[in-house]
């Protein structure tokens, strides 16, 4: 049992034994505070919630190493988490002892981040800090998590979340603008809704051109420019069989005749037979193709060796420059233009096409590889305009009733009270 004793300095020392039997003590300015603290210690010991008051003195940077070492996440998640920890969390909290991090300080940090970072980035930073503090509570270094109850900025949908492309534009404008070596890759993404990693990691043993279907069983993962293969998809539902539209099957047959396969049977490779890297594909293939297809800025030939590139910058201003070659104009517009369709938007578009054509949502869910049908509806289906047409058509046969004849019988007896 603990006790309180007055010291020669005029303070009051609360003394107790921790669960291991070691003697502990802490001083307070008044006897009431010391007694209250001692009562809380005894209650915590009785309920198995005892926390050594000195345990939280470890700095966050030192304890973060323990948290990182105990995580079991995918490679891409680990790299992203390490970046957030190094860039945002440690510069602010690294030198601070765990027990000195309080709720109001965390809330203020979140608000400061929100002034310069996107809500999604703010949430990632907060979740890393909260994860470290949550482990500290479980390790009995802290009595409670100061991150609990912190208000986070809402992630709201923006115009860029709604980018889709129609089938007609995809087939007649975008695909012809893609370089021949990568045309089957883009056709596969647009015709099946496969993710980038599922396309890049596809091998011929998972493609059945006779049955016109593809089996999603592995994905390519790119970290710091290095591409590796993961022998399982993003989730349990990600392992699936997806039908190949005829134009995709044809594109794959032509691709195999022309380019063969990689050393491990990969369907898509770069010019030297290595894996396709997403970062280079976006810069060298995807965005220049958007420009050539008229989907990102524009390039117009005004005279011999005079090509005018036009695009909008990040501030929404129109920029115009002239170039000596079309290739130079396309490259510059693709590099400096703001926005533009993303490769992942082909997946958005594919799901939207299916739902708009009346394919049941549960069937769309399966081919998309979603665990929940709500994910299909909330994330990957957008208004294609057909819904408005169908809803409007429901009322085509109806019209407003004609107003009563003001000179007709009974009109003279009406009043405003009857309305």
Residue pairs with C-beta under 8 A, 6 or more apart in sequence:
1 42
2 14
2 15
2 16
2 17
2 38
2 41
2 42
3 14
3 15
3 38
4 12
4 13
4 14
4 15
4 31
4 34
4 35
4 38
5 12
5 13
5 15
6 12
6 13
6 31
7 13
7 27
11 27
11 28
11 29
12 27
12 28
12 29
12 30
12 31
12 33
12 34
13 25
13 26
13 27
13 28
13 34
14 25
14 26
14 27
14 28
14 34
14 35
14 37
14 38
14 41
15 23
15 24
15 25
16 23
16 24
16 25
16 38
16 41
16 42
17 23
17 24
18 24
18 45
18 50
18 52
19 45
19 50
24 52
24 53
26 34
26 37
26 53
27 34
28 34
28 37
41 50
44 50
44 51
44 143
49 143
50 140
51 140
51 141
51 142
51 143
52 140
53 99
55 99
55 140
55 141
55 142
56 97
56 98
56 99
56 100
56 136
56 141
56 142
57 97
57 98
57 99
58 97
58 98
58 141
59 94
59 95
59 96
59 97
59 98
60 89
60 90
60 93
60 94
60 95
60 96
60 97
60 98
60 101
60 132
61 90
61 93
61 94
61 95
63 98
63 132
63 135
63 136
63 141
64 85
64 89
64 90
64 94
64 132
66 135
66 139
67 131
67 132
67 135
68 81
68 82
68 85
70 135
71 78
71 81
73 81
74 221
74 230
75 221
75 223
75 228
76 221
76 223
79 223
79 224
80 124
81 128
84 124
84 125
84 128
85 128
88 113
88 125
88 128
89 125
89 128
89 129
89 132
92 109
93 101
93 109
93 129
98 133
98 136
98 141
98 142
99 141
99 142
101 133
101 146
102 146
103 146
103 147
103 148
103 149
103 150
105 146
106 126
106 129
106 146
106 147
106 150
107 150
107 151
110 122
110 125
110 126
110 150
110 151
110 152
110 153
113 121
113 122
113 125
113 126
114 122
114 153
117 125
119 152
119 153
119 154
119 155
119 156
120 155
122 152
122 153
123 152
123 153
123 155
126 147
126 150
126 152
129 147
130 145
130 147
130 150
133 142
133 145
133 146
133 147
134 145
134 147
136 142
136 145
137 143
137 144
137 145
160 339
162 382
163 341
163 342
163 345
163 348
164 345
164 348
164 349
164 352
164 382
164 384
165 174
165 190
165 295
165 341
165 345
165 346
165 349
166 349
166 384
167 353
169 293
169 295
170 190
170 346
170 349
171 247
173 293
173 294
173 295
174 186
174 190
174 289
174 290
174 293
174 295
174 341
175 183
175 186
175 187
175 190
176 293
177 289
177 290
177 292
177 293
178 186
178 285
178 289
179 285
179 289
180 258
181 259
181 271
182 268
182 276
182 281
182 285
183 251
183 255
184 248
184 251
184 252
184 254
184 255
184 267
184 268
185 199
185 200
185 268
185 276
186 289
186 343
186 346
187 247
187 248
187 251
187 252
188 194
188 199
188 202
188 214
188 244
188 248
188 251
188 252
189 196
189 199
189 343
189 346
189 347
189 350
190 346
190 349
190 350
191 244
191 245
191 247
191 248
191 350
192 214
192 242
192 243
192 244
192 245
192 248
192 350
192 367
193 242
193 346
193 347
193 350
193 351
193 367
193 368
193 380
194 202
194 214
194 216
194 242
194 347
195 219
195 234
195 344
195 347
196 220
196 278
196 343
196 344
197 219
197 220
197 221
197 222
197 230
197 234
198 216
198 219
198 233
198 238
199 268
200 219
200 220
200 222
200 227
200 268
200 275
200 276
200 278
201 218
201 219
201 220
201 221
201 229
201 230
201 266
202 214
202 218
202 266
202 267
202 268
203 218
203 261
203 262
203 264
203 265
203 266
203 267
204 256
204 261
204 265
204 266
204 267
205 265
206 214
206 215
206 216
206 217
206 218
207 214
207 215
207 252
207 267
208 214
208 215
209 244
209 249
209 252
209 253
212 243
212 244
212 245
212 246
212 249
213 241
213 242
213 243
213 244
214 241
214 242
214 244
215 240
215 241
216 233
216 238
216 239
216 240
216 241
216 242
216 369
217 231
217 232
217 233
217 239
218 229
218 230
218 231
218 232
218 233
219 229
219 230
219 232
219 233
219 234
219 238
220 227
220 228
220 229
220 230
220 275
220 276
221 227
221 228
221 229
221 230
222 277
222 278
222 279
225 277
225 279
227 274
227 275
227 276
227 277
229 264
232 238
232 239
233 239
233 240
233 369
234 369
235 369
235 371
236 371
237 365
237 366
237 369
237 370
237 371
238 369
239 369
240 366
240 367
240 369
242 367
243 367
244 252
252 267
255 267
255 268
256 267
259 269
261 267
261 269
262 268
262 269
262 273
262 274
262 275
263 273
266 275
268 276
269 275
269 276
270 276
270 277
270 280
278 343
281 343
282 343
283 334
283 335
286 343
287 296
287 334
287 335
287 337
287 340
288 330
288 331
288 334
290 296
290 334
290 340
290 341
291 297
291 298
291 299
291 330
291 333
291 334
291 337
292 299
292 330
295 340
295 341
296 311
296 333
296 334
296 337
296 339
296 340
296 341
297 309
297 310
297 311
297 312
297 333
297 334
297 337
298 309
298 310
298 311
298 333
299 307
299 308
299 309
299 310
299 326
299 329
299 330
299 333
300 307
300 308
300 310
301 307
301 308
301 326
302 308
302 322
305 324
305 325
306 322
306 323
306 324
307 322
307 323
307 324
307 325
307 326
307 328
307 329
308 320
308 321
308 322
308 323
308 329
309 320
309 321
309 322
309 323
309 329
309 330
309 332
309 333
310 318
310 319
310 320
310 333
311 318
311 319
311 333
311 336
311 337
311 338
312 318
312 319
312 337
312 338
312 339
313 319
313 336
313 337
313 338
314 338
316 338
319 336
321 329
321 332
322 329
323 329
323 332
347 368
347 380
348 379
348 380
348 382
350 368
351 364
351 368
351 376
351 380
351 381
352 380
352 381
352 382
352 384
353 384
354 363
354 364
354 367
355 361
355 364
355 376
355 377
355 381
356 384
356 386
356 387
361 373
361 376
361 377
362 373
364 376
364 381
365 372
365 373
365 375
365 376
368 376
368 380
370 376
404 411
405 411
